[in-house]
Structure formats: C-alpha cells, structure tokens
Amino acid sequence: MQLNYNVKAKGAYPIAIFTYGLARTDGKGPNGLGVRQFMDYVIQKCGPARAASLGYVPVGGKVLAKARELVKEIK
C-alpha cells in the first residue's frame, strides 16, 4: 500500500502522524499470541473507541483492512 501524504481535500485536516507497531512474524519471539491480541485490540477496539474523544477520526477503509491483514501475520 502506498500512502500519499500530499493529498488536500476541502474541509479535511492533514494527517499529523502514523503510528507503527513492530512485531515478529517468524514465531521466534516470546508471547506472539499476546502481541497479536494486543495489536488487534488497539486497531479494532481501543483506537476507534477513543478517537473521537481525542479529536481524531477512526482509521477505516483500506488502511484498517491492511492493518488487520498485517496483524494476522504476527506469530
């Protein structure tokens, strides 16, 4: 997925930051299941539930779909 940070839309605000999470996908790290469950919780429950109260819009669409896909690779 390629993100275009230069897109401007009337009434929209610019993306200030993306948060990245690093996790092992080779199964050699300790507690891969716990890491996967935590990342899944953050992108599907915690983030969406808290976004509006913090002045943000929840991540959705293709970005959320890609995040879910990548979380499934954590072992």
Secondary structure by P-SEA (a helix, b strand, c coil): ccccccccccccccccbbbbbbbbccccccaaaaaaaaaaaaaccccccccccccccccccaaaaaaaaaaaacc
